[in-house]
Amino acid sequence: MNIVINARVLNERQGGPARYTMNVIRELAAIDRTNRYLLLLYDNLDFRFPLPDNFTVKIVRFRSKLFFDYLYIPLFSWFNRVDIFLFPKNTFSPLVRGKKIPVYHDIVYFEGFDFREFKFFDNLHHRIMIPVASRLSTIDLAVSDFTASRMKSLLGIRPEKIRVVKEGVEPHFRKISDTKKLKATIDKYRLRTPFFFYAGSLSPRKNMINLIKAFIKIKDTLPHVIYFTGGESWLDSEVHDMITANDLHDRIITLGFISEEELVIMYNLAECYLYPSLYEGFGLPILEAQACGCPVITSAVSSCPEVAGDGALYVDPHDTDDIAGAMLKIVKDKKLKQSIIAAGTKNCRRFTWEKTARGILDVFNECSR
């Protein structure tokens, strides 16, 4: 089969879909030497792993996402023989020829929540094009059972068209015993221990406002600080304004982007990983924290319980008392903390990117019949 992957997300700001796309490509390259793959990008990229001869990279220097997705790819599909297109970010032009497989990381655009999660035109684009893609696709890939259920309910996608292929966690997310590596990161960022940790976007659905409200309730009881890492995100000024308004700059500290190795070390050093999200299509950081031996506090809603299994302490994300109480439990109940760590270590072994790639390859083979 000739399989084309729209990999332009790899040239953009790193995030969940980019991590997904890179890991899927890496694992497909490792397990499939039969099918022919073409990866479409709009700039050069160092994959940092070998691509076998059946993988080709094509650079198309369209910096506009709209031109890339809605002009170039349809034209490419008409002038080249393509058996399957994989779209890792859920939308595609209705003019694309061939069998089309979009990946749905979530469908929060249709949930009716007042998250203000996306800018106006981004939200409008997805609200128009996701239903179009779901009608023209051959098979729809969901990253969790939760997302699959919402696809059926909100988009009316027929169950027989949906395949659930869950995400994985990379092996470099692991427990670190090298004290020199740990100390190097502590010294570089002048980390104060003990601390709670959160990595990722500060956008509204991540529920950082309620997390800060919960922390305010217990900050005089505990010596802990909270470290946030990640780049700028939509409406994150609300979080920074709340930190300023409550004079918390000394207790809630943003580190910005850190390297992947430093991220692993932060998970290793943290007292607990905080993930009280209001809505997740999968929730990959849960597995990353578990793999590093870091206990997790997360929401008892959306996909979080499906991903975290028994390896987390669950909270009502709307209840700041519940969040605050969970933070206190993790600190004060050492037996509980160790049981969550052990359960998390066991849980995350269920999820590997090789398993993800094999599931996607099964879908490709299904489409070829």
Sequence and secondary structure as in RCSB ss.txt:
>XXXX:A:sequence
MNIVINARVLNERQGGPARYTMNVIRELAAIDRTNRYLLLLYDNLDFRFPLPDNFTVKIVRFRSKLFFDYLYIPL
FSWFNRVDIFLFPKNTFSPLVRGKKIPVYHDIVYFEGFDFREFKFFDNLHHRIMIPVASRLSTIDLAVSDFTASR
MKSLLGIRPEKIRVVKEGVEPHFRKISDTKKLKATIDKYRLRTPFFFYAGSLSPRKNMINLIKAFIKIKDTLPHV
IYFTGGESWLDSEVHDMITANDLHDRIITLGFISEEELVIMYNLAECYLYPSLYEGFGLPILEAQACGCPVITSA
VSSCPEVAGDGALYVDPHDTDDIAGAMLKIVKDKKLKQSIIAAGTKNCRRFTWEKTARGILDVFNECSR
>XXXX:A:secstr
 EEEEE GGGGS  SHHHHHHHHHHHHHHHH SSSEEEEEESS    SS   TTEEEEE     HHHIIIIIHHH
HHHHS  SEEEETTS   TT  SEEEEEES  GGGS      S HHHHHHHHHHHHHHHHH S EEESSHHHHHH
HHHHH   GGGEEE      TTSS    HHHHHHHHHHHT  SSEEEEES   GGG HHHHHHHHHHHTTT   E
EEEE    TTTHHHHHHHHHTT TTTEEE     HHHHHHHHHH SEEEE  S  SS HHHHHHHHTT  EEEES
STTHHHHHTTSSEEE TT HHHHHHHHHHHHH HHHHHHHHHHHHHHHTT  HHHHHHHHHHHHHHHH 
